[in-house]
Amino acid sequence: GGCLAMTAPASGSGHIRLCSAKIPRDAAVANTCKIPLGAVVEPFSRHLEQGVKRISVPSAAHVARCSNCFALASPFCDLRRGPTNQIAGWRCALCGTLNAPPATKEHENVLLGQTEAGGGCAELRFPPMSETGSGSVSRTLVLVVDSTLDADQLDLLRPGLVGFLRDALRDDLAPTSVALVTYGSSVRFHRLAIQTGGPVSESDAFPARLQSRRNSARADRLLAAGRSRWFARVAPDANGRARLVEGLERALLSVNPYEADGGAAAHERPRCMVGAIALACRAAALPGDWSRGKGPSLASVLVVGGGWCTAGPGAVPGLSDADRQLRELESAREVEAIAEEIGGAGSCIVDILGCGHVPLDVTGLYPLTQNTGGCLLTYEAVGDSLWRGMRETWARTVGVGAVADFRVGGGVRVDRICGPVVPWPAAARPPIGSAAGGLTDNAVGLTSCERGVGVCLSLRMLENVSRDSCFLQGEFYYADLGGERRLRV
């Protein structure tokens, strides 16, 4: 009698996983006994998509929300029926407010759809916004490849990258544009478009130091001047896409394997990985003529690297460096500054895949992937597991511009939100009545909108739980890759 059971819908329990089966009803007891109170929320579960109830909504005004706390109607709400079985009102599961009946038949259909989501997860689909129209996401794929790999590793890498691009171009949501960047002692942007009678491959080299903060304005000018040459627009026809794949193959063949100078070990070769990532992200973020439609944009920077960053910003000092500790601190600060700049844009995902029998600096590179919602994976060799990882990395993104919000009833409050999130300023919050109207102070932006990515919540009891139940609701607003607005609850 002194505890409250914490449960989730049986068919949708994978979306919200609670860390405790029971919690005390008394707040003082709960805060004294140190029972962990929290949950892991996975809005886009890999294995539960078939159980999500999808509802077409005429407008944001038709969404059934509580008039008091603005929580969405759910299967846990109590529908009140009149003498002729018409809906006479519904009681909010979070705050207990009795809400008025739906005004029209369309409002009633949406309310019934929300309350009949038996799996515990529903997705509301909105029509295009009339003031901006609707357009597919302009998605840019940037391949960033380590050119310091040995000849045998490059020979294995070339056909794998070509096959990966060929598969990506066959998808319904293929990238809008593609670019290739290689790095060693400098960063090189390659031209993928093939011209009859022209050279086999063209490229432009940039020093890695160009990415330092004091050179950012100069970097933008140089990148803006050449971006139309490096970013190849994906043609709608099969022949045009085949030519793009051929252009990538030619560009990769022009990359010469690293020739060790004096027997330099693989981990000591000049490798400006961080500078290459930063320049690639800056170039992808600049406006270009490869965008299509009026939809949002997203850049996927896929890095295939063969070792630690040893040149340019974020370079790891050598073992013989007299000021090693100071250089390590400076390197970490440079990486964090670049990661913060990339992550602040909110439209670029960095994924780093290590290979070539040389370990990556996981600790040093982690901010670049964490701040953008990407991943950092290592593979012992260049082979099938690496190609599979690249395909899964590309396919896991489901949308852009995601915002998460959480509501809890019964005297329980959200204490902390951990995961791939960024602050969501109050000034950016839409007005009440819009699709994302009524956001709480718990609202955060997601660095990426992907399958299998979760958010951890730490909850705290401020008051005694007076009712027989206490509910946690998560709301996720995003635009799918087709440019359509979605609200998943």
MORA-V568854 format. One record per helix or strand. SS is the DSSP state (h for helix, s for strand). FROM is the first residue (numbers start at 1). TO is the last residue. If there is no record, write none. Layout:
# MORA-V568854
ss={SS,SS}
from={FROM,FROM}
to={TO,TO}
This chain:
# MORA-V568854
ss={s,h,s,s,h,s,h,s,h,s,s,s,s,s,h,s,s,s,s,h,s,s,s,h,h,s,h,h,h,s,h,s,h,s,h,s,s,s,h,s,s,s,s,s}
from={3,10,16,22,27,38,49,53,60,65,72,78,87,98,105,122,129,133,138,151,177,186,202,208,213,232,238,266,273,297,324,348,362,376,384,397,412,421,426,444,449,455,472,485}
to={5,12,18,24,33,41,51,57,62,65,72,81,91,99,115,126,129,133,146,170,183,191,207,211,230,233,253,268,285,305,345,354,370,378,395,408,419,423,428,446,450,461,480,488}
